[in-house]
């Protein structure tokens, strides 16, 4: 026992104690009893002066944590951390403010003890600043009675495929919803300026997405809620797309997927599956959903969508040259008439489409078109050969 120190403490001699501690050697801290007396009186300047030079003994550290204000506690934690016994103590006593201060500066040495014994609030505070290093620890959070803990963790950290698999196997809807909607928010944000879907996924989103085998498992599961969440939030892999046809998914499901995701960030089905998609929607007159956005490859759309859907698309978007040819090749006169009505004397169709129109022998359509627009030499040559009277009419309107 240091009688001089005890005397200063009992007299609340704050300044003298501060000066005394500053003069002490780093090798000669107070003994445990003297530290406890210091903490019992807790003169702030003296305590701060002491911790600037010394760490408290194990028993005294617990008393310090109980009594110190946050700013002093933070300074101590920043200098020394907390002993394992003190870490357990603040967990057992649910000292949320001390846990908050500690979590801002340090990691718990026994995170499993926190996850097993800590309160929801203690775990929430820790996870707000720290990532769990093991899947087994994430599983403990997943299995807590309070589902908000896992949701909040998902929003801050990357979730492994192993955890995603467990969530699906356990049919944990709340957890699954948290995972897929986090991905959807990221995908929606990053897809704003993206055109190459594969590059977007590989560079930025692959780790957040549901793996292909898990997508397939969900689509084969007959779990309506999981299927709806998947189709609402996740672009499908090629293997998952194939399941849609294998299990004969209703066109309403396909429409639901298209309305939420199709063409976002360049996302499309594979060419073969896209043709199946457009045909399935057209067969049920549900392909109006395909007219709400510009197709990066509008050729497949023009080939397989219903006439009404193509007409609506024409009112909002200009077709590429290849799609113009594909539309003419369909040979549907009402659709061709609608297509021709989109042009003006200053803006005509591409020359390849003009040739296709003439080859088709849709003379009414040709007549409508040349009434206000000239036609390319290749198309005109065919008209001269097969419809001389129409060629004469053309020259009357477009003399050289």
C-alpha positions as MATLAB code, in Angstrom:
seq = 'XXXXXXXXXXXXXXXXXXXXXXXXXXXXXXXXXXXXXXXXXXXXXXXXXXXXXXXXXXXXXXXXXXXXXXXXXXXXXXXXXXXXXXXXXXXXXXXXXXXXXXXXXXXXXXXXXXXXXXXXXXXXXXXXXXXXXXXXXXXXXXXXXXXXXXXXXXXXXXXXXXXXXXXXXXXXXXXXXXXXXXXXXXXXXXXXXXXXXXXXXXXXXXXXXXXXXXXXXXXXXXXXXXXXXXXXXXXXXXXXXXXXXXXXXXXXXXXXXXXXXXXXXXXXXXXXXXXXXXXXXXXXXXXXXXXXXXXXXXXXXXXXXXXXXXXXXXXXXXXXXXXXXXXXXXXXXXXXXXXXXXXXXXXXXXXXXXXXXXXXXXXXXXXXXXXXXXXXXXXXXXXXXXXXXXXXXXXXXXXX';
ca = [
       0.000    0.000    0.000;
       1.300    3.462   -0.915;
       0.308    5.664    2.033;
       1.212    8.868    0.189;
      -1.131    8.013   -2.684;
      -3.912    6.945   -0.319;
      -3.617   10.212    1.550;
      -3.803   12.260   -1.642;
      -6.799   10.260   -2.844;
      -8.685   10.620    0.438;
      -8.058   14.408    0.360;
      -9.312   14.526   -3.253;
      -5.999   16.160   -4.148;
      -6.608   15.945   -7.871;
      -3.729   18.147   -9.038;
      -1.216   16.578   -6.683;
      -2.219   13.073   -7.776;
      -1.899   14.042  -11.427;
       1.590   15.394  -10.790;
       2.502   12.321   -8.746;
       1.431    9.868  -11.482;
       3.276   11.837  -14.136;
       6.471   11.508  -12.109;
       6.130    7.744  -11.610;
       8.215    5.241  -13.516;
       6.420    3.129  -16.114;
       7.642    0.034  -14.296;
       5.992    0.879  -10.952;
       2.202    1.052  -11.190;
       0.018    1.115   -8.116;
      -0.869   -2.181   -6.555;
      -4.430   -3.499   -7.006;
      -5.636   -2.169   -3.655;
      -4.440    1.368   -4.373;
      -5.995    1.264   -7.837;
      -9.322    0.286   -6.287;
      -9.110    3.187   -3.835;
      -8.325    5.544   -6.714;
     -11.323    4.268   -8.644;
     -13.586    4.401   -5.615;
     -12.971    8.156   -5.342;
     -12.634    8.515   -9.140;
     -11.029   11.898   -9.539;
     -11.225   12.321  -13.361;
      -7.944   14.192  -13.916;
      -6.061   11.803  -11.650;
      -7.554    8.697  -13.289;
      -6.768   10.001  -16.761;
      -3.239   10.852  -15.704;
      -2.818    7.335  -14.338;
      -4.086    5.539  -17.463;
      -1.798    7.680  -19.586;
       1.022    5.705  -18.012;
      -0.420    2.462  -16.651;
      -2.943   -0.225  -17.402;
      -5.220   -1.252  -14.531;
      -4.870   -4.677  -12.970;
      -7.506   -7.273  -13.857;
      -9.832   -6.604  -10.904;
      -9.413   -2.835  -11.083;
     -10.130   -2.784  -14.800;
     -13.639   -4.126  -14.188;
     -14.270   -1.404  -11.589;
     -12.922    1.201  -14.013;
     -15.305    0.050  -16.755;
     -18.202    0.276  -14.312;
     -17.430    3.818  -13.206;
     -15.696    5.659  -16.041;
     -17.436    8.097  -18.400;
     -17.384    7.285  -22.104;
     -14.569    9.653  -23.101;
     -12.230    8.237  -20.447;
     -13.281    4.677  -21.244;
     -12.605    5.216  -24.940;
      -9.144    6.566  -24.201;
      -8.330    3.550  -22.055;
      -9.660    1.075  -24.636;
      -7.683    2.815  -27.353;
      -4.492    2.478  -25.256;
      -4.895   -1.021  -23.889;
      -8.043   -2.759  -25.119;
      -9.801   -4.832  -22.457;
      -8.728   -8.077  -20.858;
     -10.760  -11.188  -21.822;
     -12.287  -11.265  -18.322;
     -13.419   -7.649  -18.708;
     -14.800   -8.357  -22.164;
     -16.895  -11.169  -20.739;
     -17.972   -8.979  -17.848;
     -19.436   -6.239  -20.046;
     -21.248   -8.915  -22.078;
     -22.642  -10.656  -19.006;
     -23.781   -7.358  -17.459;
     -25.111   -6.145  -20.829;
     -23.173   -2.893  -20.512;
     -24.263   -1.643  -23.911;
     -22.450    1.695  -23.715;
     -19.185   -0.001  -22.777;
     -19.772   -2.562  -25.544;
     -20.360    0.278  -27.977;
     -17.109    1.992  -26.975;
     -15.160   -1.253  -27.156;
     -16.645   -2.231  -30.539;
     -15.644    1.102  -32.006;
     -11.991    0.460  -31.182;
     -11.427   -3.299  -30.834;
     -12.612   -6.835  -31.639;
     -13.883   -9.217  -28.973;
     -11.397  -12.030  -28.445;
     -14.218  -14.531  -27.962;
     -16.848  -13.507  -30.483;
     -18.678  -16.797  -29.995;
     -19.238  -15.939  -26.333;
     -20.843  -12.670  -27.408;
     -23.048  -14.458  -29.945;
     -24.039  -17.160  -27.452;
     -24.483  -15.054  -24.306;
     -24.886  -11.470  -25.432;
     -28.153   -9.584  -25.706;
     -29.631   -8.651  -29.070;
     -28.587   -5.058  -28.515;
     -25.011   -6.048  -27.635;
     -24.729   -8.134  -30.795;
     -26.289   -5.399  -32.907;
     -23.767   -2.867  -31.591;
     -20.821   -5.152  -32.306;
     -21.969   -6.117  -35.794;
     -22.475   -2.487  -36.731;
     -18.685   -2.079  -36.745;
     -17.288   -5.587  -37.192;
     -17.460   -8.458  -39.655;
     -17.782  -12.061  -38.530;
     -14.868  -14.148  -39.760;
     -16.496  -17.595  -39.752;
     -19.669  -18.919  -41.378;
     -20.479  -20.734  -38.135;
     -20.688  -17.362  -36.406;
     -22.978  -15.973  -39.107;
     -25.193  -19.032  -38.634;
     -25.519  -18.152  -34.946;
     -26.805  -14.720  -35.925;
     -29.144  -16.332  -38.437;
     -30.594  -18.580  -35.727;
     -31.179  -15.833  -33.166;
     -34.842  -15.363  -32.314;
     -34.651  -11.740  -33.390;
     -34.529  -11.798  -37.240;
     -33.559   -8.142  -37.520;
     -29.996   -8.976  -36.450;
     -29.388  -11.091  -39.542;
     -31.120   -8.578  -41.803;
     -28.923   -5.778  -40.531;
     -25.798   -7.908  -40.903;
     -26.713   -8.818  -44.494;
     -27.041   -5.146  -45.385;
     -23.503   -4.435  -44.197;
     -21.512   -7.567  -45.059;
     -21.005  -10.120  -47.817;
     -22.880  -13.374  -47.223;
     -21.201  -16.594  -48.369;
     -22.850  -19.118  -50.685;
     -22.830  -21.592  -47.800;
     -25.045  -19.309  -45.715;
     -27.328  -18.672  -48.704;
     -27.704  -22.443  -49.120;
     -28.631  -22.879  -45.447;
     -31.211  -20.088  -45.682;
     -32.876  -21.828  -48.637;
     -32.725  -25.266  -47.025;
     -34.303  -23.923  -43.845;
     -36.961  -22.073  -45.843;
     -36.146  -18.922  -43.876;
     -38.189  -16.424  -45.852;
     -37.195  -13.378  -43.837;
     -33.475  -14.107  -44.246;
     -33.832  -14.968  -47.934;
     -35.695  -11.732  -48.549;
     -32.877   -9.763  -46.907;
     -30.248  -11.444  -49.119;
     -32.001  -11.059  -52.479;
     -33.225   -7.520  -51.916;
     -29.737   -6.390  -50.943;
     -28.492   -7.827  -54.240;
     -31.383   -6.185  -56.117;
     -30.589   -2.752  -54.676;
     -26.932   -3.104  -55.672;
     -27.822   -4.440  -59.112;
     -30.311   -1.656  -59.764;
     -27.809    1.023  -58.736;
     -24.829   -0.351  -60.668;
     -26.859   -1.201  -63.783;
     -27.809    2.418  -64.498;
     -24.836    2.957  -66.780;
     -24.015   -0.664  -67.602;
     -24.477   -2.208  -71.023;
     -22.480   -5.432  -70.713;
     -24.357   -7.621  -68.249;
     -21.674  -10.302  -67.968;
     -18.977   -7.740  -67.268;
     -21.179   -6.022  -64.691;
     -21.778   -9.274  -62.832;
     -18.184  -10.498  -62.951;
     -16.634   -7.229  -61.847;
     -19.027   -6.043  -59.198;
     -21.899   -8.324  -58.263;
     -21.009  -11.998  -58.665;
     -20.231  -12.518  -54.982;
     -23.553  -10.978  -53.917;
     -25.690  -12.937  -56.387;
     -27.357  -16.287  -55.762;
     -25.248  -19.050  -57.362;
     -26.733  -20.853  -60.346;
     -27.317  -24.173  -58.554;
     -29.262  -22.394  -55.829;
     -31.414  -20.600  -58.395;
     -32.191  -23.961  -59.989;
     -33.017  -25.479  -56.598;
     -35.474  -22.688  -55.827;
     -37.203  -22.896  -59.216;
     -37.637  -26.641  -58.696;
     -38.825  -26.303  -55.100;
     -42.493  -25.358  -55.611;
     -41.954  -22.792  -52.834;
     -44.110  -20.001  -54.242;
     -42.768  -17.239  -52.012;
     -39.107  -18.052  -52.711;
     -39.780  -18.352  -56.443;
     -41.533  -14.988  -56.504;
     -38.670  -13.331  -54.623;
     -36.110  -14.900  -56.967;
     -37.905  -13.807  -60.135;
     -38.439  -10.332  -58.723;
     -34.849   -9.626  -57.729;
     -32.320  -11.914  -59.459;
     -31.222  -12.265  -63.093;
     -31.354  -15.968  -63.943;
     -28.397  -18.048  -65.040;
     -28.711  -20.064  -68.247;
     -29.307  -23.236  -66.209;
     -32.081  -21.539  -64.250;
     -33.659  -20.244  -67.454;
     -33.848  -23.816  -68.761;
     -35.818  -24.848  -65.669;
     -38.586  -22.414  -66.646;
     -39.296  -24.475  -69.761;
     -38.590  -27.849  -68.167;
     -41.181  -27.137  -65.466;
     -43.527  -25.379  -67.895;
     -43.722  -22.151  -65.923;
     -46.864  -20.186  -66.634;
     -46.495  -17.067  -68.772;
     -47.676  -14.958  -65.832;
     -44.465  -15.885  -63.993;
     -42.403  -14.923  -67.041;
     -44.219  -11.597  -67.291;
     -43.524  -10.957  -63.606;
     -39.790  -11.535  -64.156;
     -39.645   -9.359  -67.267;
     -41.436   -6.461  -65.589;
     -38.972   -6.392  -62.715;
     -35.613   -7.182  -64.340;
     -35.473   -7.707  -68.066;
     -32.890   -5.619  -69.928;
     -31.746   -3.948  -66.690;
     -27.980   -3.511  -66.977;
     -28.067   -5.435  -70.268;
     -29.619   -8.553  -68.693;
     -31.231  -10.869  -71.229;
     -31.913  -14.555  -71.621;
     -29.665  -16.548  -73.927;
     -30.776  -16.207  -77.580;
     -32.511  -19.594  -77.595;
     -34.273  -18.955  -74.303;
     -35.164  -15.411  -75.283;
     -37.028  -16.708  -78.330;
     -38.926  -19.106  -76.045;
     -39.658  -16.266  -73.640;
     -41.095  -13.980  -76.318;
     -43.168  -16.789  -77.847;
     -44.558  -17.840  -74.459;
     -45.596  -14.283  -73.621;
     -47.085  -13.685  -77.063;
     -49.114  -16.915  -76.854;
     -50.975  -15.531  -73.834;
     -51.101  -11.908  -75.070;
     -48.845  -10.923  -72.189;
     -45.960   -9.461  -74.165;
     -47.050   -5.881  -73.643;
     -44.531   -5.927  -70.788;
     -41.786   -6.153  -73.419;
     -42.681   -2.735  -74.840;
     -41.753   -0.732  -71.744;
     -38.009   -0.623  -72.402;
     -35.594   -0.486  -75.313;
     -34.263   -3.889  -76.331;
     -30.543   -4.038  -76.942;
     -31.288   -6.799  -79.451;
     -34.650   -5.842  -80.907;
     -34.402   -8.435  -83.684;
     -35.603  -11.292  -81.475;
     -38.395   -9.135  -80.119;
     -39.609   -8.173  -83.595;
     -39.441  -11.794  -84.736;
     -41.352  -13.407  -81.890;
     -43.503  -10.827  -80.085;
     -47.170  -10.408  -80.971;
     -48.193   -7.885  -83.617;
     -49.849   -5.672  -81.027;
     -46.728   -5.634  -78.868;
     -44.530   -4.756  -81.853;
     -46.913   -1.958  -82.852;
     -46.733   -0.486  -79.374;
     -42.957   -0.786  -79.352;
     -42.747    1.080  -82.679;
     -44.498    4.076  -81.132;
     -41.822    4.444  -78.477;
     -38.575    3.174  -79.988;
     -36.734    3.312  -83.313;
     -35.752   -0.093  -84.701;
     -32.192   -1.008  -85.613;
     -31.521   -1.806  -89.286;
     -31.534   -5.558  -88.599;
     -34.849   -5.319  -86.739;
     -36.395   -3.298  -89.581;
     -35.559   -6.132  -91.963;
     -36.908   -8.700  -89.497;
     -40.200   -6.830  -89.200;
     -40.689   -6.698  -92.952;
     -39.801  -10.407  -93.186;
     -42.755  -11.250  -90.904;
     -44.939  -10.369  -93.896;
     -47.855   -9.066  -91.818;
     -49.480   -6.285  -93.848;
     -51.137   -4.405  -90.919;
     -47.826   -4.411  -89.081;
     -45.914   -3.260  -92.180;
     -48.449   -0.473  -92.697;
     -47.972    0.664  -89.108;
     -44.208    0.511  -89.560;
     -44.280    2.628  -92.744;
     -46.432    5.248  -91.015;
     -43.539    5.946  -88.634;
     -41.402    7.426  -91.451;
     -41.360   10.883  -93.014;
     -39.987   12.484  -96.205;
     -36.807   13.323  -94.315;
     -36.419   10.003  -92.505;
     -36.942    6.664  -94.235;
     -36.242    3.018  -93.458;
     -32.809    1.472  -94.029;
     -32.014    0.377  -97.597;
     -31.927   -3.307  -96.592;
     -35.519   -3.056  -95.314;
     -36.548   -1.291  -98.518;
     -35.140   -4.193 -100.542;
     -36.887   -6.714  -98.250;
     -40.197   -4.853  -98.685;
     -39.927   -5.009 -102.466;
     -38.812   -8.682 -102.461;
     -41.831   -9.505 -100.330;
     -44.057   -8.166 -103.105;
     -46.094   -6.097 -100.665;
     -46.945   -3.611 -103.371;
     -49.531   -1.735 -101.349;
     -46.891   -1.133  -98.741;
     -44.353   -0.091 -101.370;
     -46.887    2.306 -102.865;
     -47.567    3.878  -99.472;
     -43.855    4.269  -98.813;
     -42.819    5.771 -102.166;
     -45.710    8.250 -101.951;
     -43.542   10.344  -99.630;
     -40.028    8.846  -99.710;
     -37.521    7.787 -102.351;
     -36.234    4.223 -102.480;
     -32.757    2.724 -102.940;
     -31.425    1.671 -106.352;
     -31.465   -2.059 -105.511;
     -35.141   -1.959 -104.537;
     -36.024    0.205 -107.531;
     -34.391   -2.296 -109.883;
     -36.665   -5.052 -108.559;
     -39.720   -2.808 -108.974;
     -38.755   -2.072 -112.605;
     -38.493   -5.782 -113.298;
     -41.636   -6.981 -111.472;
     -43.949   -3.960 -111.388;
     -43.185   -1.546 -114.288;
     -46.336    0.533 -113.745;
     -45.304    1.164 -110.133;
     -41.868    2.199 -111.366;
     -43.479    4.796 -113.611;
     -45.517    6.088 -110.692;
     -42.340    6.276 -108.642;
     -40.576    8.413 -111.273;
     -43.540   10.732 -111.418;
     -43.070   11.465 -107.728;
     -39.276   11.243 -107.527;
     -37.829   12.348 -110.883;
     -34.092   12.259 -111.256;
];
